[in-house]
Amino acid sequence: MTEYLIPTEHRVSLLKRKLPSVSRNLTLLIPLAAISVPSLFAAGTRTHPWELQEITLRAAKDYPNPYTDVMCWVQLKGPGFSERIYGFWDGGNIWRVRIVATSAGQWTWTSGSESPGDNGLNGKTGSFTAENWTEAEKEQNPNRHGFLRPTPNHHALQYADGTPFFLVGDTWIGAATWRLPFTGAKPDPAYEPAPAITFENAVAYDITTTDEPPGARPYIWTALKYTAGGQMQWMKKFFLSEGRRYQDLLLANDEITPRKAPGSPEDGLDGWSLMMRTKEKDLAFLYFENKAIRARLAGWVPGKSYRLTWYDPRKGEWASAAEVTSDA
């Protein structure tokens, strides 16, 4: 599986405000590409948890409309797991079912369908062994920690094994499929806008002072080579510097004043200041956009001392911490 870090196009200043504690950093990459799919028809196949496998079934009968006439599946069983996994028609007489083991151990499957007389779709069986990934292999590809799911408090995402997942993204609208031109550009003859969205609205976009070359927006795989793309790892380092604690953060934008610098456009990206804070008010992450101005923070524990540490997202470096005492 290929992994990418999505680049940012905005320069920001970041501040972490907290009580003294030990920082911990975790490694994270964002998956964006398809993976190869091994077949599971060979007896005794060995695989790993969360590694995609494919079962191919060949119908023995002909169907007027295979897409709607037949539904097939396998009953997949393993440690603490027994579920029906549905397949899909893939042309001709081919149906495919894609599965993963959710844990290490012995797994078996048995095929079935809505056409019980078809011995090509029904009664096929197989088994395989799933062996745990090593920690080094997980480090190479974080998706080996399992599927994504909400954290228990529903504030964030984590992998199936509980490893934190922090999505670092950007406002790259349709970046992987077409070049997003500047306002005033001529529409492509094949352009088909969404309902109530004009071409001019679609291409209007805030242009910032990153290291992008002039002209139309590049494809994402080109943008990944920019300096800004490499700097996204520092955003990851910032938010994961307190381990899982970022998952407990709550919006606290109403207690940062002003939230927007005077004269900044309401629909733009410059000049904004944002804050998230834990319910206990012992940790906060602050985000200051390009052209943001000095802000006053409220809602803290009166009389409590806090440590403020600025972070440089271009270099991934922490500045010297300053101790302050809250008065509100």
RONUGU-464596 format. One line per field, with one value per residue (C-alpha): residue number from 1; residue in one letter; x, y, z. Coordinates in pm, whole numbers. Layout:
<nodes>
n <- [NUM  ...]
res <- [A  ...]
px <- [X  ...]
py <- [Y  ...]
pz <- [Z  ...]
</nodes>
This chain:
<nodes>
n <- [1  2  3  4  5  6  7  8  9  10  11  12  13  14  15  16  17  18  19  20  21  22  23  24  25  26  27  28  29  30  31  32  33  34  35  36  37  38  39  40  41  42  43  44  45  46  47  48  49  50  51  52  53  54  55  56  57  58  59  60  61  62  63  64  65  66  67  68  69  70  71  72  73  74  75  76  77  78  79  80  81  82  83  84  85  86  87  88  89  90  91  92  93  94  95  96  97  98  99  100  101  102  103  104  105  106  107  108  109  110  111  112  113  114  115  116  117  118  119  120  121  122  123  124  125  126  127  128  129  130  131  132  133  134  135  136  137  138  139  140  141  142  143  144  145  146  147  148  149  150  151  152  153  154  155  156  157  158  159  160  161  162  163  164  165  166  167  168  169  170  171  172  173  174  175  176  177  178  179  180  181  182  183  184  185  186  187  188  189  190  191  192  193  194  195  196  197  198  199  200  201  202  203  204  205  206  207  208  209  210  211  212  213  214  215  216  217  218  219  220  221  222  223  224  225  226  227  228  229  230  231  232  233  234  235  236  237  238  239  240  241  242  243  244  245  246  247  248  249  250  251  252  253  254  255  256  257  258  259  260  261  262  263  264  265  266  267  268  269  270  271  272  273  274  275  276  277  278  279  280  281  282  283  284  285  286  287  288  289  290  291  292  293  294  295  296  297  298  299  300  301  302  303  304  305  306  307  308  309  310  311  312  313  314  315  316  317  318  319  320  321  322  323  324  325  326  327  328]
res <- [M  T  E  Y  L  I  P  T  E  H  R  V  S  L  L  K  R  K  L  P  S  V  S  R  N  L  T  L  L  I  P  L  A  A  I  S  V  P  S  L  F  A  A  G  T  R  T  H  P  W  E  L  Q  E  I  T  L  R  A  A  K  D  Y  P  N  P  Y  T  D  V  M  C  W  V  Q  L  K  G  P  G  F  S  E  R  I  Y  G  F  W  D  G  G  N  I  W  R  V  R  I  V  A  T  S  A  G  Q  W  T  W  T  S  G  S  E  S  P  G  D  N  G  L  N  G  K  T  G  S  F  T  A  E  N  W  T  E  A  E  K  E  Q  N  P  N  R  H  G  F  L  R  P  T  P  N  H  H  A  L  Q  Y  A  D  G  T  P  F  F  L  V  G  D  T  W  I  G  A  A  T  W  R  L  P  F  T  G  A  K  P  D  P  A  Y  E  P  A  P  A  I  T  F  E  N  A  V  A  Y  D  I  T  T  T  D  E  P  P  G  A  R  P  Y  I  W  T  A  L  K  Y  T  A  G  G  Q  M  Q  W  M  K  K  F  F  L  S  E  G  R  R  Y  Q  D  L  L  L  A  N  D  E  I  T  P  R  K  A  P  G  S  P  E  D  G  L  D  G  W  S  L  M  M  R  T  K  E  K  D  L  A  F  L  Y  F  E  N  K  A  I  R  A  R  L  A  G  W  V  P  G  K  S  Y  R  L  T  W  Y  D  P  R  K  G  E  W  A  S  A  A  E  V  T  S  D  A]
px <- [0  123  121  121  130  -103  66  -65  -98  -123  147  31  162  80  74  33  -82  -64  47  394  381  584  538  510  525  361  422  137  99  -219  -321  -436  -372  -506  -330  -272  -524  -394  -618  -734  -817  -485  -516  -318  -268  -83  -166  -188  -468  -617  -444  -698  -762  -983  -1193  -1292  -1608  -1705  -2075  -2176  -2498  -2578  -2790  -2982  -2869  -2596  -2580  -2935  -3019  -2765  -2620  -2330  -2130  -1896  -1952  -1623  -1526  -1227  -1134  -1435  -1576  -1853  -2009  -2152  -1933  -2101  -1932  -1989  -2026  -1711  -1819  -1880  -1929  -1696  -1799  -1545  -1553  -1292  -1218  -971  -889  -957  -711  -440  -543  -714  -989  -1234  -1491  -1780  -1949  -2322  -2563  -2928  -2898  -2870  -2845  -2527  -2239  -1989  -2113  -2221  -2036  -1686  -1462  -1122  -903  -603  -382  -337  -11  46  251  574  605  862  614  344  589  637  262  33  -273  -159  -303  -648  -954  -1039  -1315  -1430  -1265  -1491  -1574  -1641  -1405  -1144  -1043  -824  -712  -878  -602  -648  -351  -435  -507  -475  -580  -367  -543  -596  -842  -732  -1070  -1067  -687  -642  -862  -834  -646  -829  -780  -790  -1098  -1150  -1025  -1222  -1420  -1325  -1580  -1644  -1700  -2027  -2098  -2296  -2652  -2654  -2274  -2145  -1804  -1693  -1795  -1621  -1286  -1285  -1012  -789  -434  -175  197  322  590  345  445  223  -62  -335  -346  -119  -210  -174  119  305  216  348  697  670  851  508  436  736  642  311  498  554  179  149  423  247  -93  44  297  68  -16  -389  -478  -569  -872  -1013  -999  -1324  -1390  -1329  -1338  -1584  -1314  -1050  -1086  -1070  -1124  -1058  -818  -989  -1026  -984  -1242  -1524  -1493  -1114  -850  -623  -652  -831  -744  -882  -863  -945  -919  -984  -1283  -1043  -878  -532  -439  -520  -405  -423  -404  -312  -359  -154  -209  -373  -331  -268  -567  -696  -785  -1060  -1225  -918  -889  -833  -497  -358  -16  18  311  285  508  519  573  723  531  790  1078  902  1074  948  1041  1127  827  684  504  190  -84  -448  -664  -985]
py <- [0  345  612  987  1295  1560  1902  2223  2548  2783  2900  2895  2959  2703  2721  2446  2562  2305  2206  2045  1690  1438  1461  1153  1145  888  819  849  843  885  598  710  428  83  -234  -562  -834  -1192  -1491  -1717  -2029  -2193  -2419  -2320  -1960  -1748  -1382  -1109  -928  -645  -764  -765  -1101  -1192  -1503  -1569  -1770  -1889  -1944  -2274  -2123  -1838  -1547  -1293  -1010  -1126  -785  -811  -1182  -1325  -1222  -1425  -1425  -1618  -1698  -1595  -1738  -1671  -1589  -1407  -1345  -1500  -1280  -1302  -1104  -1018  -1028  -860  -959  -879  -963  -1291  -1571  -1420  -1314  -1185  -1155  -944  -1014  -946  -1127  -900  -1080  -1343  -1709  -1972  -1857  -2049  -1950  -2116  -1965  -1930  -1749  -1681  -1945  -2266  -2488  -2321  -2537  -2275  -2019  -2244  -2478  -2365  -2364  -2249  -2173  -1957  -1854  -1492  -1407  -1080  -807  -720  -373  -290  -390  -172  115  71  88  220  70  -261  -139  -208  -25  322  372  651  692  608  978  1022  1321  1160  850  556  229  -99  -176  163  339  709  823  1192  1294  1575  1717  2034  2220  2050  2035  1760  1777  1415  1437  1779  2108  2377  2704  3058  3281  3414  3103  2965  2650  2324  2218  1900  2087  1986  2193  2060  2195  2567  2591  2807  2762  3096  2984  2653  2802  3094  2997  3168  3184  3185  3243  2886  2754  2656  2761  3019  2897  2637  2409  2107  1745  1615  1390  1699  1902  1626  1716  2074  2185  2230  1861  1757  2004  1826  1576  1860  1918  1553  1593  1895  1733  1399  1556  1470  1121  1047  1365  1552  1321  1491  1843  2041  2352  2669  2930  3146  3212  3352  3723  3841  3532  3720  4004  4330  4354  3982  3842  3643  3374  3375  3181  3458  3626  3356  3234  2904  2714  2366  2274  1979  1978  1988  2301  2155  2134  2348  2363  2701  2773  3115  3157  3378  3746  3658  3918  3895  3740  3728  3387  3330  3047  2916  2805  3130  3148  2833  2836  2722  2663  2810  2672  2804  2557  2621  2409  2478  2329  2106  2281  2391  2733  2802  2765  3056  3019  3232  3251  3272  3559  3440]
pz <- [0  -86  181  148  362  219  188  338  147  444  681  1039  1387  1651  2026  2281  2624  2901  3246  3256  3124  2929  2550  2335  1957  1732  1365  1117  741  540  305  -39  -286  -369  -267  -445  -365  -320  -385  -103  -301  -220  83  389  278  535  572  836  1018  810  493  211  46  -249  -312  -675  -748  -1097  -1156  -1317  -1457  -1693  -1572  -1786  -1560  -1322  -1157  -1023  -1047  -805  -470  -334  -13  212  577  736  1075  1295  1656  1800  1452  1240  972  622  380  49  -289  -625  -989  -1187  -1542  -1724  -1474  -1212  -862  -610  -231  -52  312  592  913  1211  1438  1432  1425  1210  969  751  488  308  2  -58  -287  -372  -644  -440  -748  -872  -753  -870  -617  -332  -100  -183  126  229  526  608  897  999  1172  1359  1197  1373  1523  1255  982  1140  1144  768  705  981  808  953  1284  1137  1008  1130  1385  1619  1955  2253  2302  1926  1910  1687  1493  1587  1435  1532  1783  1951  1793  1743  1387  1315  964  827  522  327  106  -215  -387  -648  -652  -751  -1060  -1225  -1215  -1021  -1210  -1075  -1085  -1436  -1611  -1904  -1826  -1981  -2246  -2045  -1717  -1550  -1237  -945  -900  -813  -846  -1129  -1286  -1141  -791  -838  -932  -687  -443  -191  -318  -43  -22  -27  -257  -529  -881  -1057  -1272  -1232  -932  -980  -938  -584  -675  -799  -491  -266  -389  -264  48  210  156  361  633  702  919  1166  1194  1288  1545  1696  1744  1861  2099  2392  2268  2280  2465  2148  2132  2442  2299  2266  2061  2260  1985  2177  2437  2205  2116  1847  1640  1317  1241  1137  760  701  457  612  346  338  525  656  994  1193  1545  1674  2004  2130  2498  2727  2961  3256  3107  3152  2783  2480  2120  1947  1575  1435  1061  836  934  1267  1542  1916  2093  2451  2594  2848  3039  3221  3583  3780  3952  3785  3621  3260  3031  2680  2408  2052  1771  1428  1172  903  1099  1351  1641  1981  2118  2481  2711  2911  3242  3291  3553  3450  3573  3402]
</nodes>
